[in-house]
Amino acid sequence: MCSERKNNVGEILLKCLSGLLTIYYVIVALMMFILGAYALFIVFWAHDEKTIEQELLAVPAIVFLALGFLLILTVIIGCCGICREAPCCTETYSVFLIILGLAQLALGAYLLVEQNNQQRLVNRVDTDLQSLLNRYRDDPRPLDQIQEFMECCGKDSPADFSLMVHGQEWPTSCCPQGTKFCTDYRAFRTGCLDEIVNLSRFNNIILGWVSIIVGLSEIFGAVLGFWVSCGVWRKQTITWA
């Protein structure tokens, strides 16, 4: 009698913990959707295939939206399995969680390792910014949007505009919003190259650790899911007997 009661309490605790993890996964998936949607908004706001925002933000946005969508589908399967005590659904939920968890662990490890090797990114961004700077007279909008968004000026410094400005007035995107006359004295002192590389490095670190933490929690949830499934199978076996 006591043994059965302990088993029942253990199963209830497992189901409650699995339910809490399911709620946690829903919150994580929604956060992925929000982050991905915001990044895509920035990309469409720029709406220029040669702007650096698109290259840096479009891929993470799509990855986060895809992972969030897959996690939502997995959570739906898990809810059906846990609430209805369907072991097949619970096991499918656990397998999907393991796959997502391993994928996010691999992604997190890659991002943390890659952020230490930034020379390729520096060279690529340097080339793109120089190209935007060279065609600034004909098409200033892409570089202006980057400078306004990142609060930077020029590729390396405001001095990059010294040969193309008229008189003493710099592009208005080089100064804080609301500045009537943008001069070298009022312009942002940091070049866009450093700002973009630093932002990319910071994002890689944050996304890397978040991916690892979420991946570990998904594997933990998968173990609990298999545990719950075993309890359901055991209960059904006893009932059939």
C-alpha positions in Angstrom: 0.0 0.0 0.0 2.8 2.4 1.0 4.8 1.4 -2.0 1.9 2.1 -4.4 1.3 5.5 -2.7 5.0 6.4 -3.1 4.9 5.4 -6.8 1.8 7.6 -7.3 3.4 10.6 -5.6 6.6 10.1 -7.7 4.6 9.9 -10.9 2.6 13.1 -9.9 5.9 14.9 -9.2 7.4 13.8 -12.5 4.3 15.0 -14.4 4.3 18.3 -12.6 8.0 18.9 -13.3 7.5 17.9 -16.9 4.5 20.3 -17.1 6.6 23.1 -15.7 9.4 22.4 -18.2 6.8 22.5 -21.0 5.7 26.0 -19.9 9.4 27.0 -19.8 9.9 25.7 -23.4 6.9 27.7 -24.5 8.4 30.8 -23.0 11.8 30.1 -24.7 10.1 29.5 -28.0 8.2 32.8 -27.8 11.5 34.6 -26.9 13.0 33.1 -30.1 10.1 34.3 -32.1 10.3 37.8 -30.7 14.1 38.0 -31.2 13.8 36.6 -34.7 10.9 38.9 -35.6 12.8 42.0 -34.3 15.9 41.1 -36.3 13.9 40.5 -39.5 12.2 43.9 -38.9 15.6 45.6 -38.9 16.5 43.7 -42.1 13.3 44.7 -43.9 13.7 48.3 -42.6 17.0 48.4 -44.3 15.6 46.6 -47.4 19.0 46.7 -49.2 20.7 43.4 -50.0 24.1 45.0 -49.5 23.6 46.4 -46.1 25.5 44.8 -43.3 22.5 44.5 -41.0 21.0 42.0 -43.4 24.1 39.8 -43.4 24.5 39.9 -39.6 20.8 39.7 -38.6 19.0 37.7 -41.3 20.6 34.3 -40.6 20.3 34.4 -36.8 16.7 35.6 -37.2 15.8 32.7 -39.5 17.6 30.2 -37.3 15.8 31.4 -34.1 12.4 31.4 -35.9 13.0 27.9 -37.1 14.1 26.6 -33.7 11.2 28.3 -32.0 8.7 26.8 -34.4 10.2 23.3 -34.0 10.1 23.7 -30.2 6.5 24.8 -30.3 5.6 21.6 -32.3 7.6 19.5 -29.8 5.8 21.1 -26.8 2.4 20.4 -28.4 3.3 16.7 -28.8 4.6 16.7 -25.2 1.4 18.2 -23.8 -0.7 15.6 -25.5 1.6 12.8 -24.2 1.7 14.0 -20.6 -1.9 15.1 -20.2 -3.4 12.0 -21.9 -0.8 9.6 -20.6 0.1 8.5 -24.1 3.5 6.9 -23.9 4.1 7.0 -27.7 3.6 10.8 -27.8 5.7 11.3 -24.7 8.6 9.2 -26.2 8.3 11.1 -29.5 8.4 14.4 -27.5 11.5 13.2 -25.7 13.3 12.1 -28.9 12.6 15.5 -30.5 13.9 17.3 -27.4 17.1 15.3 -27.6 17.5 16.2 -31.3 16.9 19.9 -30.6 19.1 19.8 -27.5 22.0 18.3 -29.3 21.6 20.8 -32.2 21.6 23.7 -29.8 24.6 22.4 -27.9 26.5 22.1 -31.2 25.3 25.6 -32.2 26.4 27.1 -28.9 29.8 25.5 -29.0 30.3 26.7 -32.5 29.4 30.3 -31.7 31.6 30.3 -28.6 34.6 29.0 -30.6 33.9 31.1 -33.6 33.8 34.4 -31.6 37.5 33.9 -30.9 38.2 33.8 -34.6 37.0 37.2 -35.7 39.5 38.0 -38.4 37.4 36.6 -41.2 34.4 38.7 -40.0 36.7 41.8 -39.7 37.9 41.4 -43.2 34.4 40.9 -44.6 32.9 43.9 -42.8 35.8 46.1 -43.7 35.3 45.3 -47.4 31.6 45.9 -47.2 31.9 49.2 -45.4 34.6 50.4 -47.8 32.3 49.6 -50.7 29.4 51.5 -49.1 31.8 54.4 -48.4 33.1 54.5 -52.0 29.6 54.8 -53.4 28.2 57.1 -50.7 27.8 60.0 -53.1 25.6 58.0 -55.4 23.7 56.0 -52.8 24.1 57.3 -49.2 21.1 55.5 -47.7 22.6 52.1 -46.8 25.6 53.6 -44.9 23.3 56.3 -43.4 21.1 53.6 -42.0 24.0 51.7 -40.5 25.4 54.8 -38.9 22.1 55.8 -37.4 21.4 52.3 -36.2 24.9 51.7 -34.8 25.6 55.3 -33.7 28.9 55.3 -35.5 30.6 57.4 -38.3 32.6 56.2 -41.2 34.4 52.9 -41.5 37.2 53.6 -39.0 36.4 57.2 -37.8 34.7 60.4 -39.0 37.9 61.2 -40.8 36.7 58.8 -43.6 34.4 61.6 -44.7 36.9 64.4 -44.7 37.6 64.2 -48.5 33.9 64.1 -49.5 32.1 66.5 -47.1 31.2 70.0 -48.3 32.7 72.6 -46.1 32.6 71.6 -42.4 29.3 69.6 -42.4 29.4 65.9 -42.0 26.5 63.5 -42.9 23.6 64.0 -40.5 23.7 60.2 -39.8 27.1 60.7 -38.1 25.5 62.8 -35.3 22.8 62.2 -32.7 19.3 62.6 -34.0 18.0 66.2 -33.9 21.4 67.7 -34.7 20.9 70.5 -37.2 24.5 70.8 -38.4 26.7 67.8 -38.1 30.4 68.8 -37.7 33.5 66.8 -37.0 33.3 68.0 -33.4 29.7 66.6 -33.0 30.1 63.4 -35.0 30.2 60.0 -33.3 33.9 59.2 -32.7 33.7 55.4 -33.2 33.9 53.9 -36.6 31.3 51.4 -37.8 33.8 48.6 -38.3 34.5 48.4 -34.5 30.9 48.8 -33.6 29.7 46.0 -35.9 32.5 43.6 -35.0 31.9 44.2 -31.2 28.2 43.7 -31.6 28.7 40.5 -33.5 31.2 39.2 -30.9 28.8 40.1 -28.1 25.9 38.4 -29.9 27.9 35.3 -30.5 28.7 35.0 -26.8 25.1 35.6 -25.6 23.6 33.3 -28.2 26.2 30.7 -27.6 25.6 30.5 -23.8 21.8 30.7 -24.3 21.9 27.9 -26.8 24.0 25.7 -24.4 21.7 26.4 -21.4 18.5 25.7 -23.4 20.1 22.6 -25.0 20.9 21.1 -21.6 17.4 21.9 -20.3 15.9 20.2 -23.3 18.0 17.0 -22.8 17.0 17.1 -19.1 13.3 17.4 -20.2 13.8 14.5 -22.6 15.1 12.3 -19.7 12.0 13.2 -17.6 9.8 12.5 -20.6 11.2 9.0 -21.0 10.8 8.5 -17.2 7.1 9.5 -17.4 6.6 7.2 -20.4 8.1 4.3 -18.4 5.7 5.0 -15.6 2.7 5.1 -18.0 3.8 1.8 -19.6 4.2 0.2 -16.2 0.7 1.4 -15.1 -0.9 0.1 -18.3 0.9 -3.2 -18.0 -0.4 -3.6 -14.4 -3.9 -2.7 -15.6 -3.9 -5.2 -18.4 -2.6 -7.9 -16.1 
